[in-house]
Amino acid sequence: MTTRRSFLKQSVALGAGVILAPTIVPSSLFGKNAPSNRINIGAIGVGRISRDHDMPGVWKHDDVRIIAVSDVDANRMNQGKELVEQYYTKKINKPYSGVSMYQDYRDLLANKDVDAVLISTPDHWHAKNAIDAVRAGKDVYLQKPTSLTIEEGRMMSNAVNASGRILQIGSQQRSMEQFRIACELVRNGRIGDLKNIEIRLPGDPAGGNPEEMPIPKGFDYDMWLGPTPYKSYTEDRAHPQQGYGRPGWLRCEQFGAGMITGWGTHHFDIAHWAMGTEYSGPIEISATAEFPTSGLWNVHGDFSTEMLYGNGVIVRGTTNTKEKPNGVLFEGTKGWIFVSRGDYKASANDPTTTGTSKALQASDSKILTSVIGENEIHLYRSSDHHTNWLESIRTRKPNITPAEVAHRSCSACLLQNIAMKLNRKLYWNPVMERFKNDDEANSMLSRPYRAPYSI
């Protein structure tokens, strides 16, 4: 698939945002997989989710190697390099130091030895990172959500399709057996005609310290803010300087929409999968939500949303309670199915699931033991999400969550966030991706970009 690569000459250019740490490693250290057949990975953003989920998801494969890391926080970048090299040192039982570092991800993308990238940056960088990566000829694993706005999500999907590159979104629930089983049962009428879907999500607390603090040494804060407006640095606006706890940016509207996209893109994606509406969206949206009145963190709190789809199904979203645990409830004319992650966590800092931890339930146990016949609908099977992405890279065949599917799931969440803000019913055209006769709502489909970080 790729040719044997020549290693980069040694150079150090931290002032220019680049640090290269070259090491020539004999191919024998990695076993029978020849370098010409190996997929070389660069990790862009090496914080919490990358360390706990994305890099471990690919480095376990013998024919894959993480050769580069990039982060605007030099401290995290160095720790990311150290983490990868420690893993490979233990794996091959010999000292290994073959990971290059780049503080500017664009320099990593310019490295022709890199075949594909893991993008695990904050939400406001996702679309631009992905667009730049596919235009540089790289295949992409992109953490969800796909975008900060619906307009840039459309640009991202179009760019991927035009490039011919592989992009998979990190909606790993599609690779969890219970979600596929639930969707197959719904699609094949095991609960009768589908009428309602209830999406139950965790909430986010208000708070956060807004007081300005000195920018930490080695942290390119201006680039971290990227396309969003400049705001003074405070640790609760960015990420912890010690450790890898849940970062404050997740709760700032400047960088994301909160739990409606943070977890919502997972669950609404499953709703789309079960309905067969993966390339469409709702036609009516209404929502109410509480928003913080003090503190730094200003994403929605408790909310209630309702969307009508063209097939007549009503999809409701809500923050969960002990009586309504995090997950997806499908209700039909002949019964119901509830599916969740159970006890699974993508990272150690995932919000705790309340209530039941049982991953798959139904109104009648016979629903769950029903066999899907040969001539019925069988959905895409994947047992491991990162492995599915790597297989897609090798075969150039579609993966389980490609760019357009990911964009539509994210759009459904962003539509609800807009409805929360406007607190009135909205009418959406999923073909044109515009609100009907609503200039105010349409003005919220995009945001201005801060120079020089535009797409």
Secondary structure, DSSP 8 states (H G I E B T S, - for coil): -----------EEGGGTEE-------GGGGTT--GGG-EEEEEE--SHHIIIIIHHHHHTSTTEEEEEEE-SBHHHHHHHHHHHHHHHHHHHTS-----EEESSHHHHHT-TT--EEEE---GGGHHHHHHHHHHTT-EEEE-S---SSHHHHHHHHHHHHHHT--EEE--GGGGSHHHHHHHHHHHTTTTSSEEEEEEEE-----B---S-----TTB-HHHHHTTS------GGGS--SSS----GGGG-TTT--THHHHTHHHHHHHHHHHHT-TT--EEEEEEEE---SSBSB-S--SEEEEEEETTS-EEEEEE--SSS-SEEEEEETTEEEEE--TT--SSTTS----S---SEEESSHHHHT----TTS------S-HHHHHHHHHHH----SS-HHHHHHHHHHHHHHHHHHHHTS-EEEETTTTEETT-HHHHTTS-----TT---
